[in-house]
Amino acid sequence: MGRSLIFSTNFALRFSQKPRSILPPSLLSQSIPLNSNLQLQNGSQRFGLPIPKPARTLCTKAVLSEIPNQKQYVKVGAQSTGHIPASQLIEVVEKAAKTGAEVVMDAVNKPRNVTYKGLTDLVTDTDKKSEAAILEVVKENFGDHLILGEEGGIIGDTSSDYLWCIDPLDGTTNFAHGYPSFAVSVGVLFRGKPAAAAVVEFVGGPMCWNTRIFSASAGGGAFCNGQKIHASQTDKVERSLLVTGFGYEHDDPWATNIELFKEFTDISRGVRRLGAAAVDMCHVALGIVEAYWEYRLKPWDMAAGVLIVEEAGGVVTCMDGGKFCVFDRSVLVSNGVLHDKVSLSAVISTIQEKRILLLERIAPATENLKSKKIDFSLWYKPENYRTEL
């Protein structure tokens, strides 16, 4: 990792010209200064160092996973981007996410004005300002599209084929405490399926904040700071680092996931709870963790992250192993091989190794919740919005 930039809030934000993004050792670090607006040869705009742009295949048909010998799950990505080219969608999605990230970066070292949606569910002025900035970008480019924002709800024409799912500050509690696991997440659906996505993750910590951007388009691969990324190839749970999350309601799904947390802690290298779903899914795509699951997420939490995972070669399902859409109430994403490949159990038979599936533990727990009449129907789907689900 390159040199961190240390700054105070007494002068304008500036970013080092040295590479300092956090990537796996196999990838060359590149910076992504938020205040840069470079014009590339192909006419698109990105922020970062003027490095050669890797070739990105932008097609309108989702591709099969690159992982060999893997069970084929139903793809979550859109099969088409409609009348809008994928290249145009991803350009605006990235611009919107970066614009929201500029608002967050401007506030990251300043005092927070915190209010509450619930007992512990926070919202800050930065959430609202970031969403307003993102909305401006979307409306400027696609005034007839439908928008679903965490703070502003549904805006626009429900007859549109396109739905923008916006989380202006995923991980607000972390942001409020200055804990480095939060992001700006923007995903656009075409007829209910993710077509393009961008997540700007904040890394570092107080006085040395930095960012990196994840992006993907359906069928076009997943990227971090412009470099193609791929999920890990780890095929054993006991050699895996896992991630989960917990909602604000301490109900049956919360209690069930506490038990899953304990169980997988016993049989894996560890289970982390970072508190930002979009970030967690991007880490699966980056190959630094192997799987992530959570109950009760919203469309704006998942729309971008699930596409990035899938385009990085991972797999996305509901927690019962069923077909997933962004209006579902549970999600399980993995590097792909862990959905089906087996791992050593905590107890090993001397005659034959007892092996377990990742879904072998998670799916029955979810089915048990369904037997208790816990609602797993689609939610937050705008009324009259057309889908191909």
VENPE-V240077 format. One record per residue. N is the residue number from 1. RES is the residue in one small letter. PHI is phi in whole degrees, -180 to 180 (999 if undefined). OMEGA is omega in whole degrees, -180 to 180 (NA if undefined). Layout:
[[N & RES & PHI & OMEGA] [N & RES & PHI & OMEGA]]
//
This chain:
[[1 & m & 999 & -179] [2 & g & -76 & -175] [3 & r & -68 & 176] [4 & s & -77 & 176] [5 & l & -97 & 178] [6 & i & -103 & -177] [7 & f & -142 & 175] [8 & s & -113 & -179] [9 & t & -84 & -177] [10 & n & -88 & 178] [11 & f & -142 & -174] [12 & a & -61 & 179] [13 & l & -67 & 174] [14 & r & -134 & -174] [15 & f & -122 & 179] [16 & s & -61 & 175] [17 & q & -86 & 177] [18 & k & -88 & 178] [19 & p & -61 & -179] [20 & r & -153 & 174] [21 & s & -81 & -177] [22 & i & -95 & 179] [23 & l & -132 & 175] [24 & p & -59 & -177] [25 & p & -56 & -178] [26 & s & -76 & -179] [27 & l & -110 & 179] [28 & l & -78 & -178] [29 & s & -70 & 175] [30 & q & -141 & 180] [31 & s & -86 & 175] [32 & i & -136 & -180] [33 & p & -60 & -175] [34 & l & -73 & -176] [35 & n & -96 & 179] [36 & s & -93 & -177] [37 & n & -144 & -172] [38 & l & -80 & 177] [39 & q & -98 & -179] [40 & l & -93 & -177] [41 & q & -61 & -178] [42 & n & -84 & 176] [43 & g & 91 & 180] [44 & s & -82 & -179] [45 & q & -117 & 175] [46 & r & -139 & 173] [47 & f & -110 & -177] [48 & g & 144 & 179] [49 & l & -70 & 179] [50 & p & -75 & -179] [51 & i & -102 & 178] [52 & p & -59 & -178] [53 & k & -84 & 179] [54 & p & -61 & 179] [55 & a & -64 & 179] [56 & r & -121 & 179] [57 & t & -84 & -179] [58 & l & -106 & 179] [59 & c & -114 & -174] [60 & t & -104 & 178] [61 & k & -123 & -177] [62 & a & -63 & -178] [63 & v & -102 & 176] [64 & l & -74 & 179] [65 & s & -58 & 179] [66 & e & -82 & -178] [67 & i & -79 & -179] [68 & p & -74 & 174] [69 & n & 56 & -178] [70 & q & -111 & 175] [71 & k & -56 & -178] [72 & q & -88 & 176] [73 & y & -88 & 178] [74 & v & -66 & -180] [75 & k & -71 & 178] [76 & v & -91 & -177] [77 & g & -71 & 179] [78 & a & -65 & 176] [79 & q & -81 & -179] [80 & s & -151 & 173] [81 & t & -109 & 177] [82 & g & 68 & -176] [83 & h & -81 & 179] [84 & i & -99 & 180] [85 & p & -60 & 179] [86 & a & -58 & -179] [87 & s & -62 & 179] [88 & q & -72 & 179] [89 & l & -61 & -177] [90 & i & -66 & 179] [91 & e & -64 & -179] [92 & v & -73 & 177] [93 & v & -60 & 179] [94 & e & -64 & 180] [95 & k & -62 & -180] [96 & a & -64 & -180] [97 & a & -65 & 179] [98 & k & -66 & 179] [99 & t & -65 & 175] [100 & g & -63 & 180] [101 & a & -66 & 176] [102 & e & -62 & 178] [103 & v & -64 & 180] [104 & v & -66 & 180] [105 & m & -62 & 179] [106 & d & -65 & -176] [107 & a & -103 & -166] [108 & v & -65 & 179] [109 & n & -106 & -179] [110 & k & -105 & 177] [111 & p & -59 & -179] [112 & r & -96 & 171] [113 & n & -103 & -171] [114 & v & -102 & 170] [115 & t & -125 & -173] [116 & y & -126 & 170] [117 & k & -89 & 179] [118 & g & -150 & -177] [119 & l & -58 & -179] [120 & t & -128 & -178] [121 & d & -89 & -172] [122 & l & -90 & 166] [123 & v & -145 & 180] [124 & t & -121 & 175] [125 & d & -60 & -179] [126 & t & -66 & 175] [127 & d & -54 & -175] [128 & k & -69 & 180] [129 & k & -69 & 178] [130 & s & -64 & 180] [131 & e & -64 & 179] [132 & a & -62 & 179] [133 & a & -67 & 179] [134 & i & -66 & 180] [135 & l & -58 & 180] [136 & e & -61 & 179] [137 & v & -66 & -179] [138 & v & -64 & -178] [139 & k & -65 & 180] [140 & e & -65 & -177] [141 & n & -98 & -177] [142 & f & -139 & -174] [143 & g & -66 & -177] [144 & d & -98 & -179] [145 & h & -85 & 176] [146 & l & -88 & -177] [147 & i & -130 & 173] [148 & l & -123 & -179] [149 & g & -107 & -180] [150 & e & -60 & -176] [151 & e & -92 & -173] [152 & g & -98 & -180] [153 & g & 74 & -175] [154 & i & -89 & 179] [155 & i & -134 & 173] [156 & g & 110 & -172] [157 & d & -93 & -178] [158 & t & -71 & 177] [159 & s & -82 & 179] [160 & s & -69 & 174] [161 & d & -77 & -173] [162 & y & -110 & 178] [163 & l & -128 & 178] [164 & w & -92 & 179] [165 & c & -109 & -169] [166 & i & -121 & 167] [167 & d & -114 & -173] [168 & p & -70 & 177] [169 & l & -158 & 179] [170 & d & -79 & -175] [171 & g & 95 & -176] [172 & t & -60 & 180] [173 & t & -62 & 177] [174 & n & -61 & 178] [175 & f & -59 & -178] [176 & a & -63 & -180] [177 & h & -97 & -177] [178 & g & 72 & -180] [179 & y & -93 & -170] [180 & p & -79 & 168] [181 & s & -154 & 175] [182 & f & -154 & -172] [183 & a & -162 & 168] [184 & v & -108 & -175] [185 & s & -125 & 179] [186 & v & -134 & 176] [187 & g & -134 & 177] [188 & v & -120 & 179] [189 & l & -100 & 169] [190 & f & -115 & -176] [191 & r & 51 & 173] [192 & g & 92 & -177] [193 & k & -119 & -177] [194 & p & -59 & 180] [195 & a & -111 & 179] [196 & a & -153 & -173] [197 & a & -153 & 173] [198 & a & -149 & 176] [199 & v & -131 & 174] [200 & v & -101 & -178] [201 & e & -94 & 175] [202 & f & -96 & -179] [203 & v & -126 & -180] [204 & g & 104 & -179] [205 & g & 163 & -180] [206 & p & -50 & 178] [207 & m & 75 & 175] [208 & c & -147 & -178] [209 & w & -68 & 178] [210 & n & -144 & 179] [211 & t & -139 & 168] [212 & r & -144 & -175] [213 & i & -115 & 174] [214 & f & -104 & 179] [215 & s & -150 & 179] [216 & a & -162 & 169] [217 & s & -130 & -176] [218 & a & -61 & -179] [219 & g & 85 & -175] [220 & g & -109 & 180] [221 & g & 88 & 179] [222 & a & -116 & -174] [223 & f & -137 & 170] [224 & c & -127 & -176] [225 & n & 52 & 177] [226 & g & 86 & 180] [227 & q & -106 & -176] [228 & k & -65 & -179] [229 & i & -125 & 180] [230 & h & -147 & 176] [231 & a & -63 & -178] [232 & s & -69 & 178] [233 & q & -108 & 179] [234 & t & -60 & -175] [235 & d & -116 & 179] [236 & k & -131 & -180] [237 & v & -61 & -177] [238 & e & -69 & 175] [239 & r & -108 & -174] [240 & s & -109 & 169] [241 & l & -106 & -173] [242 & l & -114 & -179] [243 & v & -138 & 173] [244 & t & -141 & 179] [245 & g & -151 & -178] [246 & f & -132 & 178] [247 & g & -78 & -177] [248 & y & -83 & 180] [249 & e & -89 & -180] [250 & h & -89 & -176] [251 & d & -107 & -178] [252 & d & -61 & 177] [253 & p & -60 & 177] [254 & w & -62 & -179] [255 & a & -65 & 178] [256 & t & -62 & -179] [257 & n & -71 & 173] [258 & i & -60 & 179] [259 & e & -67 & 176] [260 & l & -64 & 177] [261 & f & -58 & -180] [262 & k & -65 & -177] [263 & e & -65 & -179] [264 & f & -74 & 173] [265 & t & -63 & -179] [266 & d & -72 & -171] [267 & i & -115 & 179] [268 & s & -125 & 175] [269 & r & -74 & 177] [270 & g & 151 & 175] [271 & v & -122 & -180] [272 & r & -102 & 172] [273 & r & -130 & -173] [274 & l & -95 & 174] [275 & g & 95 & 176] [276 & a & -149 & -171] [277 & a & -60 & -179] [278 & a & -62 & 178] [279 & v & -65 & -179] [280 & d & -58 & -179] [281 & m & -69 & 177] [282 & c & -65 & 178] [283 & h & -68 & 173] [284 & v & -65 & 179] [285 & a & -62 & -178] [286 & l & -76 & 177] [287 & g & 88 & -179] [288 & i & -99 & 167] [289 & v & -135 & -172] [290 & e & -100 & -177] [291 & a & -160 & 178] [292 & y & -147 & 176] [293 & w & -145 & 177] [294 & e & -169 & 172] [295 & y & -92 & 165] [296 & r & 65 & 173] [297 & l & -81 & 180] [298 & k & -106 & -179] [299 & p & -56 & -179] [300 & w & -70 & 176] [301 & d & -73 & -166] [302 & m & -113 & -169] [303 & a & -55 & -180] [304 & a & -81 & -173] [305 & g & -62 & -177] [306 & v & -66 & 179] [307 & l & -69 & 179] [308 & i & -62 & 177] [309 & v & -63 & -177] [310 & e & -62 & -180] [311 & e & -73 & 175] [312 & a & -90 & 178] [313 & g & 96 & 180] [314 & g & -86 & -178] [315 & v & -125 & 180] [316 & v & -128 & 174] [317 & t & -142 & 166] [318 & c & -73 & -177] [319 & m & -75 & 172] [320 & d & -95 & -180] [321 & g & 89 & -178] [322 & g & -82 & 179] [323 & k & -58 & -175] [324 & f & -109 & 163] [325 & c & -137 & -172] [326 & v & -70 & 177] [327 & f & -96 & 177] [328 & d & -76 & -175] [329 & r & -105 & 174] [330 & s & -152 & 179] [331 & v & -148 & 172] [332 & l & -131 & 176] [333 & v & -119 & 179] [334 & s & -147 & 176] [335 & n & -69 & 179] [336 & g & 105 & -178] [337 & v & -67 & -178] [338 & l & -74 & 175] [339 & h & -65 & -174] [340 & d & -123 & -180] [341 & k & -64 & -174] [342 & v & -106 & 179] [343 & s & -141 & 177] [344 & l & -66 & 175] [345 & s & -82 & 179] [346 & a & -64 & 178] [347 & v & -110 & -177] [348 & i & -112 & 177] [349 & s & -73 & 178] [350 & t & -73 & 179] [351 & i & -90 & -178] [352 & q & -147 & -179] [353 & e & -66 & 175] [354 & k & -80 & -174] [355 & r & -125 & -177] [356 & i & -132 & 175] [357 & l & -93 & 174] [358 & l & -59 & -179] [359 & l & -74 & -177] [360 & e & -62 & 179] [361 & r & -94 & -173] [362 & i & -77 & -176] [363 & a & -62 & 179] [364 & p & -62 & 178] [365 & a & -63 & 179] [366 & t & -71 & 177] [367 & e & -61 & 178] [368 & n & -63 & 177] [369 & l & -64 & 179] [370 & k & -63 & 179] [371 & s & -66 & 177] [372 & k & -90 & 179] [373 & k & 69 & 173] [374 & i & -70 & -174] [375 & d & -74 & 175] [376 & f & -120 & 178] [377 & s & -72 & 179] [378 & l & -63 & 177] [379 & w & -142 & -179] [380 & y & 61 & 174] [381 & k & -85 & -178] [382 & p & -60 & -180] [383 & e & -62 & 179] [384 & n & 74 & 176] [385 & y & -73 & -177] [386 & r & -77 & 179] [387 & t & -135 & 175] [388 & e & -118 & -176] [389 & l & -82 & NA]]
//
